[in-house]
Amino acid sequence: MTPRDAADASRWSDLDRPPLDAAALRRGLVREGGLWTAVEVVPRTGSTNSDLVALAAAGKAGEGTVLVAEEQTAGRGRLDRQWSAPPRSGLFFSVLLRPAHVPVSRWGWLPLLTGVAVATGLARAAGVDTALKWPNDLLVSVGGEERKAGGILAERAGEDGVVVGVGVNVTLRADELPVPQAGSLALADAVSTDRDTLLRSVLRTLEERYTGWRDADGDPALSGLQETYAAGCATLGRTVRAELPGDRSITGEATAIDADGRLIITTPTGTREPVGAGDIVHLKPA
């Protein structure tokens, strides 16, 4: 065995982290008339989002394509932050959606919709309460402390498509965390860390949520998305600082999610400031 072969064998030899069963996932998720049309699992890639955007541009992926990686070497979060984790330690996947007939002005709800679906799916399958930090972080409780265990990134794919990527830490141990503030489902005492089961639950919930939202022409109130997101959003009711482009910042209480999916921050002077993009910091009470 060559040194390269030995390294590859070592990477895939963790018996506590079995590989995903692509054939079983396809049997369980792909059905006539359903949203999911293809499920592919690759052992390793840079970014499932980048790969799926490229496949869509080349006409090699249709709506409902799901691309899953056992390991990502160049995963990206918001603001081009890097996302990395040991092989088979999490869920790293992207989906291609083509929300025909939904006004483009409402497509900004897709990452929030995905957050609701992921949180709900994980609660069902892992028994872990997962809260949402606006706009796209997934939070769990580890030892009574709020930790980030996942994130969501949406990107346009041509004129009529959106690729939504999801990364969730599933079995990361404390000594594997990229930063002390990170968490995982295992550290949050999940009742199950079976990634096949978790992925199926998340994708089935995402199909339910997306179909309802699309059938309501993307109306966040009519589809119930706006109310559901607000109910699960850990940012609301907190004192926050929004770090905005151009070195601006706003500090105040996060009081609402508006019809455009923006976070409304009420400043100490009573001004209501809508924030559509930025980095949100949860501030501890004085």
N, C-alpha and C positions, 0 to 999 in steps of 0.2 A: 504493500500500500504506500503510495507516494504521500509526501507531507500534505499536499492539497486534498487528496482523498481522505486522509485522516482528519483534517480540519472539517471537511464537509460531513463526515460521519459523526464527528463529535457534536456538530451543530444540531443534528437531527436525532440525537440519541437520548434526549430528555424524556423519559417515559411518563413523567408527570404532565407533559405537554404533547399529547398525541396530535398527529396531523388531522386537518379537516378532511372529511369524506365528500369529495366533490360530487360523485355520482349520487350519493344519498341526499345531498342538499338539492340537487336538481330534481330528484324524484319528489322531494317534499315541497318544493317551492314553485317549480315551473308547471303551470297547468293551463289548459285551453281557456281563454277569456280572462286570465289573470294578468296582473301587471308584470310579473317577472318572466322574462322570455329566454334568458340565458344566464347561467351561473358558471363562472370560470374561477378556478383557484390556481394561483401560481406560487411556486416555492419562494420566490424572492424577486423584488423589483425596487426601483427607486421610489416611485409614487404611483399608487393606483389612480389617483386623480389625473395625473399627467398622461398616463397610459390610456385611460378611457377617453379623455378629451381627444387624443390623437386618433384613436380608433373611430370615434364619432366623425371626426373631420375627414377620415379616409372612407367613410361610408361602410365601415365594418362592424358597426354596433347600432342597434336600434333601441327604442325606448324599452326599459325594463332589463337592460343588461346589467349584471352585477359582476364586478371584478374584485376578487378577494386575494390578498397576499398573506402568506405565512410570515413573511418578514419584509419590512420596508426599510430601505437604507437612506432614503431622502424624502421621507414624509414631511408634509408641510402643514403648518397651522396658519392662523390669521397672522397678518403682518409679516409673512415669510418666515415665521419661526419654525425651527426644525423639530421634527417629532420622530423619535427613534425608540425602539424597545427590542428586547431579545426575541429570537425566532419563536413563533407559536405562543407568545405570552399574551397576546391580545387579539382583538378583532380589528383588522385593517382592511377596509373595503370602500368601494365607490359604486354609485348607481347612476345610470343615465336616465333622465326624465325629460319628456317633451310635453310640457303642459299646454297642448293645443287648446285654443279658445279661451285660455286664461289671459287676461291683460298682462302685458309685460310689467306693468307698474306693480303687480301683486306678486311677482316672482321672488321678491325679497323675503317673502314669508317661508320659502322652501327650507332654509337652514333652521328656522324656528320650528317649523313643522317636523323636520327630521329630529330635532332635539326632543320634542314631545314623544315621538315614536320610539326613540332609543330609550328614553327614561322609562316609558311604559313597558316596553318589551323586556328591559332588564329587571324591572320590578317583578314582572310576571315569572320570569324564568330563573332569576338569581336571588329573588327575595331581598333585594337591596334597594333602599329608598335613594333614588337618584334625583337630585335637584338640578335646575337649569340656571346657569349664570349668563345673563344677557351679554352678547347675542348667541354664543354657540359653545359654551363650556359645560361639561357634565361634572357635577360635584357629588362626592360621597362623603360619608362620615367615617373617619378612622380615629378610634380612641377619643371620640367626642370632638374631633377637630375636622373642619371642612377642608377637603382635599380635592384637587382636580384629577379626575380619572379618565377624562376623554374630551374630545373636541370634534367640531364639525366644520367643514370648509366647502363652500359652494362656488362653482366656477361656470361661466358661460361656455357652452359647447356649440359654436355656430350661432345661427340666427334663431333656431327654434329649440335649443336644448340647454339643459343644465346638468352638470355633473356634481353630485353631492358626495363628499368623502367623509367617512367616519373612522375615528380611531378611539379604541377603548382599551385601557389597561385591564386585563383579566386576572392573570396569575402572577403579576410582578411582585417580588418579595421586597422587603424594606431595603435590602442592600442593592437592589437593582433599579431603584427609582432614579430618574434623571435629575430630579431636584427634590429637596426635602418636602416641598409643598405638594408633591404629587401623591396620588393614591392609586388603588386598584380595587377591583371587586373582591379579590381574595382578602386583602387587608381590611375591607369593610365587612368581613364575615359573610360573604355570599354563601347561600345554601347549595349553589351549583356553580362550577366554573367550566362546565362542558361547553366548549365553544360552538359545537354544532347546534346544540340546543339553544344557546344564547342567540346565535346568528339567525336561526329560523324564527325565533320569537320577535326579534327586532325587525326583520324584513316583513313578516306578516303584519305586524303593527304598522309599519311604514306604509304598506300597501293599503291598509284600512284608512289611515289618515289622509294619504295622498289622494285616494279615490274620492273620498268625501269632499275634500277641499276642491279638487278639480271639477267635480259635479256641481259644486256651488259657484263655479266660475271664479274660484280663488277668493271669494268673499270671506274674510277671516271671521266675521261675526256670524254669518249664516251657517258656516261650516262648523262653528263652535271652536275654531282653532284659537282665536284671540283670547277667549275666556279660559280655555284649558291651559294655554301657555302661561298666562298670568297666574293661574292657580299653582303652577309648579315652578315658578320663577323665584329663585332665592334672592335675586337682586332687588325685587320690589319691597318697599318698606325699609330699606337699608340706607344709611348714609354712604354715598359713593363719590368718587372722583372720576370724571370722564376726561381722559387724556386724548385730545383731539388733534387732527392734522394742523400743522402750522404752529406747534408748540403752545396751543391753547389748552385750557382745562376748565372744567365746570365742577363745582362741588355743591352737593345738596342731597335731598332725599329722592330716591327713585320711586315715583308715585304711580306710574301707569305705563302700559304698552299701548300706543295709539294704533289707528286703523292701518297705518303703513308699516307696522312692526317696529317703530322707533321707540326708544326708551325716553320717557318724559322725566326730567329731573327738575324738581322744584327747589329753587335756590333759597337761601335765608331771607332774601328780600321778597319772596313770593312769586318770582318770575318762573314760568314753566318753560323749560328749554328742551326741545326735541333733539335727541341724538340718534343719528342714523348710522354712524360709523365712528369707531373709536375704541380705546382700551378702557375698560371699566375696572376700577379698584374698589373692592368692598372695604370700607373704613371701619375700624373698631370704634365702639362708643367711647366718648371722652370720659 
